[in-house]
Amino acid sequence: MGKTTVRHNAVVGMGAAAIAFIAGGFGWALIALGAFQVGLSGRPVILHFNELSGITRIGTAADLLAAGVFALVAAAAGIAVAFELDRRDRVLGKLAAAVVLAAAVLLFIACAAIISVN
């Protein structure tokens, strides 16, 4: 197991960073919006805002939590795919892990935007 981790340390590192970005972003959003004081089904939260249309999606903190759980599951599946690809082809494995990390960074930015709109 030790050699496996060392051989795939780039994929493991990118996967850990992706999970940290997703958990940190959604956790930050839930704490900043006061979801734990008010409750998950408390006051409405603006989930999507567009400069042309204005507010296009309103939900609750429960919707935000559900999106965070789904993002964590999707990132875990993507990292599992990247790990398997890295065993077979080093370039494709690192590319897949980088894609998962890029998606996690975009989700972190989306959480920051949700905080700023609310």
C-alpha positions in Angstrom: 0.0 0.0 0.0 2.9 2.4 0.7 4.4 2.0 -2.7 1.0 2.5 -4.3 0.4 5.8 -2.5 3.9 7.1 -3.4 3.5 6.1 -7.1 0.2 7.9 -7.3 1.0 10.8 -5.0 0.0 13.5 -7.6 -3.5 12.0 -8.0 -3.9 11.5 -4.3 -2.8 15.2 -3.7 -5.1 16.6 -6.3 -8.0 14.4 -5.0 -7.4 15.6 -1.4 -7.3 19.2 -2.6 -10.5 18.8 -4.6 -12.3 17.3 -1.5 -11.0 20.1 0.6 -12.2 22.8 -1.8 -15.7 21.2 -2.0 -16.1 20.6 1.7 -14.6 24.0 2.5 -16.7 25.9 0.1 -20.1 24.4 1.0 -19.2 24.4 4.7 -18.3 28.1 4.4 -21.5 28.9 2.6 -23.7 27.1 5.1 -21.9 28.7 8.1 -22.0 32.2 6.5 -25.7 31.9 5.6 -26.5 30.9 9.2 -28.0 27.6 8.2 -27.2 25.9 11.5 -28.7 28.7 13.6 -31.8 29.2 11.6 -32.2 25.6 10.4 -31.7 24.0 7.0 -35.3 24.8 5.9 -35.2 28.3 7.4 -35.1 31.5 5.4 -34.8 31.4 1.6 -31.4 31.5 0.0 -30.6 32.9 -3.5 -28.9 30.0 -5.3 -28.5 31.5 -8.7 -28.3 35.1 -9.9 -27.9 36.4 -13.4 -27.1 40.0 -14.5 -29.7 39.8 -17.3 -32.5 38.0 -15.6 -31.8 38.7 -12.0 -32.6 36.0 -9.5 -33.3 32.8 -11.3 -33.2 30.2 -8.5 -34.2 30.4 -4.8 -34.0 27.5 -2.4 -33.1 26.7 1.2 -29.9 25.7 2.9 -31.0 22.1 2.6 -30.8 22.5 -1.2 -27.3 23.9 -0.8 -26.4 21.0 1.5 -27.7 18.5 -1.0 -25.7 20.0 -3.7 -22.6 19.8 -1.5 -23.2 16.1 -0.8 -23.7 15.4 -4.5 -20.5 17.3 -5.3 -18.5 15.3 -2.8 -19.9 12.0 -4.2 -19.1 13.1 -7.7 -15.6 14.2 -6.8 -15.0 10.9 -5.0 -16.1 9.0 -8.1 -13.9 11.2 -10.3 -10.9 10.6 -8.1 -11.5 6.9 -8.2 -11.6 7.0 -12.0 -8.4 9.1 -12.0 -6.7 6.6 -9.7 -7.6 3.7 -11.9 -6.5 5.6 -15.0 -3.2 6.5 -13.3 -2.5 2.8 -12.7 -2.9 2.2 -16.5 -1.7 5.5 -18.0 0.1 8.1 -16.0 -0.9 11.0 -18.2 -4.6 10.3 -18.4 -4.8 9.7 -14.6 -3.2 13.0 -13.8 -5.4 14.7 -16.4 -8.6 13.2 -14.9 -7.5 14.3 -11.4 -6.8 17.8 -12.7 -10.3 18.0 -14.2 -11.8 17.0 -10.9 -9.7 19.6 -9.1 -10.7 22.3 -11.6 -14.4 21.5 -11.1 -13.9 21.7 -7.3 -12.3 25.1 -7.6 -15.2 26.3 -9.7 -17.7 25.0 -7.1 -15.7 26.8 -4.4 -16.0 30.0 -6.5 -19.8 29.3 -6.9 -20.2 29.0 -3.2 -18.4 32.3 -2.7 -20.8 33.9 -5.2 -23.8 32.5 -3.4 -22.4 34.1 -0.2 -21.9 37.4 -1.8 -25.3 37.5 -3.4 -27.1 36.7 -0.1 
